[in-house]
């Protein structure tokens, strides 16, 4: 197990990861956790909250109308502070991902998929 994975496992188990003294340890309780898959995400916001919508694309062949059917499965509502922390976390994770595997091109103006 790599050093980073070992620290993550310790953090998940609620053990001290060598952080600053006096900082509380987070204990992650995953007893009620569900796993969902999404290949479509959208978001909306107001002054008080940020709402994320997750779903799966149900369209196999794009018709002449160029319509997509998306089955929404989850809605997550966050306050703006939690949304900002999520934004920073996702940015860090994606930066690490692209360092390992290469840049993700999500130019929606182009047709077709890049792998």
C-alpha positions in Angstrom: 0.0 0.0 0.0 1.4 3.4 -1.0 2.0 6.0 1.8 -0.9 8.2 0.6 -3.3 5.2 0.6 -2.1 4.2 4.1 -2.9 7.7 5.4 -6.3 7.7 3.7 -7.1 4.3 5.3 -6.0 5.7 8.7 -8.2 8.8 8.2 -11.1 6.6 7.2 -10.7 4.5 10.3 -10.7 7.7 12.4 -7.1 7.4 13.6 -4.8 10.4 13.9 -3.0 11.1 10.7 -0.3 13.2 12.2 -2.1 16.5 11.7 -2.0 19.6 13.9 -2.5 19.0 17.6 -5.9 20.1 18.8 -7.5 19.6 15.4 -10.5 17.2 15.6 -10.3 13.9 13.8 -13.1 13.1 11.4 -14.7 9.7 11.7 -16.4 8.6 8.4 -19.5 6.6 9.0 -20.4 4.8 5.8 -23.1 2.6 7.2 -25.9 4.4 5.3 -23.9 5.2 2.2 -25.2 4.4 -1.3 -23.3 4.3 -4.5 -24.8 5.7 -7.7 -23.3 6.1 -11.2 -23.8 9.3 -13.2 -22.4 10.3 -16.6 -24.4 13.6 -16.7 -24.2 16.4 -14.2 -25.8 19.8 -14.0 -26.0 22.6 -11.4 -28.1 25.5 -10.4 -27.7 28.0 -7.6 -29.3 30.7 -5.6 -27.9 33.0 -2.9 -28.4 30.4 -0.2 -27.6 27.1 -1.9 -26.0 25.3 -4.8 -27.9 22.3 -6.2 -26.1 19.5 -8.2 -28.2 17.2 -10.4 -26.8 13.7 -11.3 -28.2 11.3 -13.9 -27.5 8.9 -16.8 -27.8 9.5 -20.5 -30.5 7.2 -21.8 -30.1 8.0 -25.5 -28.3 5.4 -27.6 -28.7 7.0 -31.0 -29.1 10.8 -31.5 -32.1 11.5 -33.7 -32.4 14.4 -36.2 -33.9 16.4 -33.4 -30.6 16.0 -31.5 -32.4 15.3 -28.2 -30.9 13.4 -25.3 -33.0 11.7 -22.6 -31.4 12.0 -19.1 -32.7 10.0 -16.2 -32.0 12.1 -13.1 -31.2 10.0 -10.1 -29.8 12.2 -7.4 -30.0 15.9 -6.3 -27.4 17.2 -3.8 -28.1 20.6 -2.2 -25.1 22.3 -0.6 -24.6 25.6 1.1 -22.1 27.9 -0.8 -19.3 27.2 1.7 -19.6 23.4 1.2 -19.9 23.9 -2.6 -16.6 25.9 -2.6 -14.9 23.2 -0.6 -16.2 20.6 -3.1 -14.9 22.8 -6.0 -11.4 22.9 -4.5 -11.4 19.2 -3.8 -12.5 18.3 -7.3 -10.0 20.6 -8.8 -7.2 19.0 -6.8 -8.4 15.5 -7.7 -8.7 16.3 -11.4 -5.3 17.9 -11.5 -3.7 14.8 -10.0 -5.7 12.6 -12.5 -4.5 14.6 -15.5 -0.9 14.5 -14.2 -1.2 10.7 -14.2 -3.3 10.0 -17.3 -3.2 13.0 -19.5 -5.5 16.0 -20.1 -9.2 15.5 -20.3 -10.7 17.3 -23.4 -14.3 18.1 -22.7 -14.8 20.5 -25.6 -18.6 20.2 -26.1 -18.4 22.1 -29.4 -16.8 19.1 -31.2 -18.8 16.0 -32.3 -17.7 12.6 -31.3 -15.7 11.4 -28.3 -12.1 11.5 -27.5 -10.5 8.8 -25.4 
